[in-house]
Amino acid sequence: MNKKRGDLFILVINVIGFLFLIACAIPYLAHDTRVLYPNSMLPAERWEDAGVGMTVGLIPLIIVNVLAFRRVGKEKIKKPARLLFLLPSVLCLVLVAHYFTNGALSRAESTRRPMVNVAIKYKDDAEVQYRQIYNNGSMKVLEEPVKTGEIYYIADYHNFASEIKNNKVVNTVIGTVLAVNNGTNVKAEEYLTNLLNAIAETVSHNILEARLFEAKSGYYVAVQTNVNWQSPCDFYRYNEKEGTLTHICTWQNADVLGVAEPAK
């Protein structure tokens, strides 16, 4: 009885380890560049977090896999079949080796460049904060305020409609009159209409509000969405030539108030 309980415990731990490996492998193999916690001391993209997680979990995974190979079903399962217990360890080892040879170590610090300065304000904090965002999605806190553009456009439910198609939220543009943060309204010109369409095509949740900021290098967009009673603010860079948005980072419960080009 004690052996059966011990084998069952080892199997449960192996299942947990395998599920953890899957949870890390998916964003790593997809090279997910989203930064879920941009205000942490060491902000990292999801694929980097996954690589660290697999590195930390490799040794424990090897231990529980070997225990399962040596103990579980030893009398009933032939040795070649029991080798499958070691498969998660082998996969994790391969991914960790790839992380260090082609991921973390090959990413030279010299490629990191300041891309844009951002003024943000959390909804539960009256203080305006400033961040400098780099081209890899990481950022640093700026102690001194930076001057940002004073005017930006606002698109909301007057501009977007959402519906469910094939169990997915699909957004469409229904209006091209934009509010301006100075209290006026403007009719969107063609390039702004194209930007609205790019937002609708990119965002896969109900859009509460989108703020459109113009900088010297182009437009940046901060989109507030409704996701399971939360309101994340996703920050994008707009490629006007291709008509696409590139996700940079996400803040929780925050508003973007302005953007500015970093000093050269």
C-alpha positions, 0 to 999 in steps of 0.5 A, a space after each residue: 500500500 505504501 509503495 502504491 501511494 509513493 508511486 501515485 505521489 511520484 506520478 502526480 509530481 511528474 504530471 505537475 512538472 510536465 504541465 509546467 514544462 508545457 506552460 514555459 515551452 509555449 511562450 518560449 517557442 512562440 518567442 512571445 515578446 510581451 512584457 507582462 510586468 514592465 515596472 518590475 526591477 528587471 522587466 523581461 519578455 515572456 520568452 525570457 521568463 519562460 527560459 529562466 523558468 525552465 532553467 530553474 525547473 530542469 534539475 527538479 524535473 530530472 529528479 522526479 522523472 528518474 524516480 518515475 523511471 526507476 519505481 513506477 510500474 517496474 513490475 508491469 511496464 517494460 523498460 523501453 516503455 518506462 523510458 518515456 518518463 524521461 522524455 520531459 527531462 530531455 525536452 527541457 534540457 534541449 530547450 534550456 540549451 537552446 535558451 543559453 546558446 541562441 537566446 539569452 547569451 546571444 542577445 547582445 546588450 549593444 542592440 538595446 536602444 532607447 525608443 520612446 519616453 512615456 508619461 503614465 499615471 496609474 488610476 490609484 495614484 495621482 502622481 505622473 510617472 515617466 518611463 524610457 522604453 527600449 526597442 526590446 520592450 524593456 524599460 527604465 524609470 526616469 527620475 526627472 519629468 520629460 516633455 511630451 506632446 500635449 495633443 493626442 487623439 482619443 477613439 472609443 465606443 463611438 469609433 469601434 464596435 465589437 462582436 463575437 465570431 467563432 468564439 473570438 472578439 472581432 472589432 470593426 471601425 464604425 466612426 472616424 470622428 476622433 476626440 482630442 484631449 483639448 476638448 475638440 473633435 476632428 474628422 480622421 484623415 486617411 492615415 488616421 483611419 488606416 491606424 484605426 483599422 490597424 487597431 481593430 484588426 490587431 486587438 482581440 478584446 473589447 476596446 474601451 479606449 485607444 489613445 493615438 500619440 504622434 511622435 517624430 518617428 511615427 504614431 504610438 497607440 495605447 489601447 485600454 481593453 476589457 479582459 476578465 474584469 481587468 483593464 490592461 493598457 497595451 502599448 503599440 508602435 504603428 508601422 504606417 508603411 505596412 499598416 500594422 501595430 507592433 506590441 511593445 508592453 502592457 501596463 495594468 490599471 494605467 493611462 498613457 498621457 504622452 510620448 516623446 522621442 528620447 534625446 539623442 
